[in-house]
Amino acid sequence: MVKNICCIGAGYVGGPTMAVIAEMCPEIKVTVVDVNANRIDAWNSADLDKLPIYEPGLAEVVRAARGRNLFFSTDIENAIDEAEIIFMSVNTPTKNYGKGKGMGADLKYIELSARQIAKVAKTDKIVVEKSTLPVRTAAAIKSILDNTGNGVKFQILSNPEFLAEGTAINDLKNADRVLIGGDQTDEGLAAIEKLTAIYVHWIPRHKIIQTNVWSSELSKLTANAFLAQRISSINSISAICEKSGADVDEVARAIGADSRIGAKFLKTSVGFGGSCFQKDILNLVYICKTLGLPEVADYWEQVILMNDYQKHRFADNIITTLYNTVSGKKIAFLGWAFKKDTNDTRETAAMYVADILMNDLAEITAYDPKVNQEQMYADMDYLHSRTEDENRKLLKADTSPYSACKSAHAIAVLTEWDEFISYDWQRIYDNMMKPAFVFDGRNILDHKKLREIGFKVRAIGK
């Protein structure tokens, strides 16, 4: 029976996942560690509204387990030393330097974590890959760990997460499946069973899939690639709909009724974002190229190209509709997070649409219920399209949707927050420049009602 686990990395995966394990397994001590002291302080905050991650239901889970058997700490070495199972949940961004730049996964944090485990460990450990990693990363981790000189035996497991931000707690508690990959040796199978024994506290055993480690690593990349592919596919059809007079929602409903296709991930939008889809597909493309499979690489790269096309097409439509220039015009953004019910802005469509409009000297005022101005500036500075001063001149954040839209020439809906639907749109219309345009990048508003008020509505695929 496992009594002590730790997780290296207190981010969007590590924090919620370990909180749920702690809640469901009160007999196991769960310690989440991170080098970022400010992040750990936020996890330990008495005010649960100040947790570093916004996720529905997360505060309640943390309240139930924190201080009982859930702990957040910067003492990484002590947590590693005590733990029987160590989860690695550190960032694996796309490389922005050297070999594989722009496509391959940057594994430097994985390697640093492995070396720290190797240095500290004095007893046998099970090390679990929780981050999304390229296939055969486990071999690199094992090579580092097996050459420690401490005589410690390690088993490497792959246990990728399949949670979606905004529904992470429900996804963790009611998972479709849990995937655990490991060596198909007696020792490897025993390690798989130890991790399985944790999950069976709340997940039915028939939903726990056990594979070899390589299959597990590749399955995570493949799952995200397939989901992103569906989004890009319906978005490509939205362009045809706009030219032909078809309605993309009607098309999606018709094809989604086919049981062989299904209705999920057929919602057209300005494009997918987040930390997973683009990064993982680029990683898959890079793997294909390194394996000498250029045709397969080209196939998956097209999913990314279509997503980029959709964001550019949306921004270009705003510029064209506003008489081919947005210079000096106020454009109100409703939403900045990459999806509703999260404060995550990684690869958000909003920053790329803003970038295109700001290149045409648009003045953007953005409102998001969970994203502050500092994060918006950090996102724009990350793109390196303009100086920091230029970004701060052209982009402002507002704490009210009504003042954000006041005197705007157009509104762009970039995140599908539920609250946007219930706004007083008559009040918004009365205080906008005329003609008043709404560009619904998420297709969540009542377009008929908006047109009755007087808005000129432009929606994707309609």
BELVEN-V441299 format. One record per residue. RES is the residue in one small letter. PHI is phi in radians with two decimals (none if undefined). PSI is psi in whole degrees, 0 to 359 (999 if undefined). Layout:
# BELVEN-V441299
RES,PHI,PSI + RES,PHI,PSI
This chain:
# BELVEN-V441299
m,none,124 + v,-1.29,132 + k,-1.97,341 + n,-2.56,122 + i,-2.25,157 + c,-2.38,160 + c,-2.28,124 + i,-1.58,111 + g,2.07,115 + a,-1.92,42 + g,-1.66,209 + y,-1.15,335 + v,-1.67,306 + g,-1.05,313 + g,-1.05,300 + p,-1.09,320 + t,-1.09,313 + m,-1.21,328 + a,-1.10,318 + v,-1.20,318 + i,-1.03,317 + a,-1.11,318 + e,-1.12,319 + m,-1.43,341 + c,-2.21,72 + p,-1.10,343 + e,-1.47,354 + i,-1.83,129 + k,-1.39,125 + v,-2.07,120 + t,-2.10,124 + v,-1.82,124 + v,-2.12,154 + d,-2.78,150 + v,-1.34,343 + n,-1.47,101 + a,-1.11,324 + n,-1.12,322 + r,-1.17,317 + i,-1.12,320 + d,-1.04,320 + a,-1.14,320 + w,-1.12,330 + n,-1.60,2 + s,-1.08,138 + a,-1.16,332 + d,-1.55,106 + l,-1.20,348 + d,-1.28,348 + k,-1.78,14 + l,-1.01,147 + p,-1.19,346 + i,-2.18,133 + y,-1.69,124 + e,-2.67,124 + p,-0.95,128 + g,1.55,348 + l,-1.17,317 + a,-1.03,321 + e,-1.16,321 + v,-1.15,315 + v,-1.10,318 + r,-1.06,322 + a,-1.22,327 + a,-1.95,335 + r,-1.14,133 + g,1.52,341 + r,-1.58,296 + n,-2.45,10 + l,-2.05,125 + f,-2.36,146 + f,-2.10,130 + s,-2.64,157 + t,-1.73,0 + d,-1.47,78 + i,-1.16,316 + e,-1.11,319 + n,-1.16,320 + a,-1.13,318 + i,-1.10,316 + d,-1.08,320 + e,-1.39,332 + a,-1.33,145 + e,-1.59,327 + i,-2.15,131 + i,-2.08,119 + f,-1.57,135 + m,-1.84,110 + s,-2.27,51 + v,-1.68,168 + n,-1.20,138 + t,-2.26,68 + p,-1.24,169 + t,-1.19,137 + k,-1.09,138 + n,-2.04,24 + y,-2.75,159 + g,1.05,204 + k,-1.10,130 + g,1.45,9 + k,-0.94,131 + g,1.50,353 + m,-2.41,307 + g,-1.19,156 + a,-1.38,137 + d,-1.49,110 + l,-1.75,17 + k,-1.11,325 + y,-1.30,328 + i,-1.12,314 + e,-1.12,317 + l,-1.06,320 + s,-1.15,318 + a,-1.08,317 + r,-1.17,325 + q,-1.20,320 + i,-1.08,314 + a,-1.06,322 + k,-1.23,322 + v,-1.58,324 + a,-1.07,131 + k,-2.08,350 + t,-2.25,164 + d,-1.05,141 + k,-2.33,152 + i,-1.83,122 + v,-1.89,126 + v,-1.98,122 + e,-1.30,115 + k,-1.88,334 + s,-1.19,156 + t,-1.37,123 + l,-2.31,156 + p,-1.13,151 + v,-1.03,138 + r,1.39,13 + t,-1.10,327 + a,-0.98,327 + a,-1.13,321 + a,-1.17,317 + i,-1.08,315 + k,-1.10,322 + s,-1.08,319 + i,-1.17,313 + l,-1.21,326 + d,-1.35,355 + n,-2.00,37 + t,-1.41,330 + g,1.45,0 + n,-1.59,353 + g,1.30,15 + v,-1.51,140 + k,-1.72,134 + f,-2.11,144 + q,-2.04,132 + i,-1.82,124 + l,-2.03,150 + s,-1.89,123 + n,-2.39,69 + p,-1.13,150 + e,-1.53,148 + f,-2.19,26 + l,-1.43,155 + a,-1.98,135 + e,-1.10,139 + g,1.72,333 + t,-2.31,23 + a,-1.04,316 + i,-1.15,316 + n,-1.13,321 + d,-1.11,324 + l,-1.29,321 + k,-1.41,334 + n,-2.23,53 + a,-1.14,141 + d,-1.08,320 + r,-2.82,156 + v,-2.06,129 + l,-1.91,126 + i,-2.28,119 + g,-2.02,142 + g,-2.79,176 + d,-1.06,142 + q,-1.59,46 + t,-1.89,170 + d,-1.01,317 + e,-1.18,319 + g,-1.15,317 + l,-1.16,325 + a,-1.14,321 + a,-1.13,318 + i,-1.02,318 + e,-1.15,324 + k,-1.11,318 + l,-1.25,321 + t,-1.01,320 + a,-1.08,333 + i,-1.25,311 + y,-1.19,330 + v,-1.22,357 + h,-1.02,328 + w,-2.46,349 + i,-1.83,127 + p,-1.00,140 + r,-1.02,327 + h,-1.18,347 + k,-1.61,0 + i,-1.74,113 + i,-1.70,125 + q,-1.88,128 + t,-2.41,180 + n,-1.33,162 + v,-1.14,326 + w,-1.21,320 + s,-1.10,320 + s,-1.12,313 + e,-1.03,314 + l,-1.25,329 + s,-1.10,322 + k,-1.12,312 + l,-1.05,318 + t,-1.16,319 + a,-1.05,313 + n,-1.15,323 + a,-1.12,319 + f,-1.16,319 + l,-1.16,315 + a,-1.11,324 + q,-1.05,320 + r,-1.13,320 + i,-1.13,313 + s,-1.12,325 + s,-1.12,312 + i,-1.22,328 + n,-1.18,326 + s,-1.14,324 + i,-1.22,330 + s,-1.08,325 + a,-1.14,321 + i,-1.15,320 + c,-1.03,317 + e,-1.13,329 + k,-1.47,333 + s,-1.79,343 + g,1.67,359 + a,-1.29,160 + d,-1.88,119 + v,-1.11,329 + d,-1.16,322 + e,-1.20,320 + v,-1.10,314 + a,-1.08,319 + r,-1.14,321 + a,-1.18,315 + i,-1.37,331 + g,-1.21,340 + a,-1.27,345 + d,-1.30,118 + s,-1.07,337 + r,-1.30,339 + i,-1.80,306 + g,1.46,160 + a,-1.62,348 + k,-1.33,147 + f,1.05,35 + l,-2.05,23 + k,-1.58,115 + t,-1.21,152 + s,-2.84,183 + v,-1.29,352 + g,2.33,155 + f,-1.45,154 + g,-2.43,210 + g,1.60,178 + s,-1.48,349 + c,-1.86,303 + f,-1.02,304 + q,-1.13,315 + k,-1.05,315 + d,-1.25,324 + i,-1.20,318 + l,-1.05,320 + n,-1.10,318 + l,-1.11,319 + v,-1.06,316 + y,-1.12,318 + i,-1.04,315 + c,-1.05,319 + k,-1.17,319 + t,-1.22,336 + l,-1.55,4 + g,1.29,37 + l,-2.12,67 + p,-1.10,325 + e,-1.17,322 + v,-1.18,320 + a,-1.06,315 + d,-1.10,322 + y,-1.04,309 + w,-1.29,330 + e,-1.12,332 + q,-1.11,332 + v,-1.08,319 + i,-1.19,316 + l,-1.07,321 + m,-1.16,322 + n,-1.13,318 + d,-1.11,319 + y,-1.03,319 + q,-1.13,319 + k,-1.18,317 + h,-1.14,321 + r,-1.12,320 + f,-1.12,313 + a,-1.14,318 + d,-1.09,326 + n,-1.14,323 + i,-1.10,312 + i,-1.10,314 + t,-1.10,316 + t,-1.14,324 + l,-1.52,42 + y,1.11,37 + n,1.17,17 + t,-2.76,140 + v,-2.07,12 + s,-1.03,123 + g,1.31,2 + k,-1.67,142 + k,-1.50,124 + i,-2.01,121 + a,-1.58,129 + f,-1.77,125 + l,-1.79,106 + g,1.79,139 + w,-2.36,327 + a,-1.04,155 + f,-1.23,341 + k,-2.76,169 + k,-1.25,162 + d,1.12,29 + t,-2.64,156 + n,-1.80,15 + d,-1.38,130 + t,-2.05,9 + r,-1.10,128 + e,0.97,27 + t,-1.10,140 + a,-1.06,330 + a,-1.02,318 + m,-1.24,329 + y,-1.32,322 + v,-1.14,317 + a,-1.04,319 + d,-1.03,315 + i,-1.12,316 + l,-1.21,322 + m,-1.21,332 + n,-1.11,335 + d,-1.70,15 + l,1.17,29 + a,-1.20,150 + e,-1.84,110 + i,-1.81,132 + t,-2.08,121 + a,-2.01,143 + y,-2.23,130 + d,-2.49,133 + p,-1.16,344 + k,-2.19,359 + v,-2.06,127 + n,-1.64,173 + q,-1.11,322 + e,-1.06,320 + q,-1.19,322 + m,-1.08,317 + y,-1.11,319 + a,-1.06,321 + d,-1.13,316 + m,-1.23,322 + d,-1.13,328 + y,-1.06,329 + l,-1.33,339 + h,1.02,31 + s,-1.47,332 + r,-2.46,173 + t,-1.28,162 + e,-1.06,322 + d,-1.11,320 + e,-1.15,320 + n,-1.07,319 + r,-1.31,338 + k,-1.36,322 + l,-1.64,343 + l,-2.14,132 + k,-2.33,149 + a,-1.86,150 + d,-2.22,150 + t,-1.63,359 + s,-2.31,134 + p,-1.16,331 + y,-1.27,317 + s,-1.28,330 + a,-1.09,324 + c,-1.55,349 + k,-1.11,130 + s,1.12,16 + a,-1.38,148 + h,-1.40,333 + a,-2.75,157 + i,-2.07,133 + a,-2.03,122 + v,-1.59,113 + l,-1.93,346 + t,-2.35,144 + e,-1.58,43 + w,-1.04,134 + d,-1.05,326 + e,-1.11,336 + f,-1.09,329 + i,-1.16,327 + s,-1.63,8 + y,-1.13,160 + d,-1.44,87 + w,-1.23,337 + q,-1.14,316 + r,-1.07,318 + i,-1.09,315 + y,-1.07,317 + d,-1.08,335 + n,-1.85,11 + m,-1.74,163 + m,-1.19,149 + k,-1.93,141 + p,-1.20,149 + a,-1.75,121 + f,-1.88,143 + v,-2.16,125 + f,-1.90,103 + d,-1.54,95 + g,-1.37,357 + r,-2.16,358 + n,0.91,52 + i,-1.99,347 + l,-1.58,163 + d,-1.47,95 + h,-1.17,325 + k,-1.09,314 + k,-1.11,318 + l,-1.10,320 + r,-1.19,326 + e,-1.14,325 + i,-1.17,325 + g,2.34,354 + f,-1.15,147 + k,-1.70,113 + v,-1.81,132 + r,-2.13,120 + a,-2.19,149 + i,-1.15,128 + g,1.35,19 + k,-2.32,999
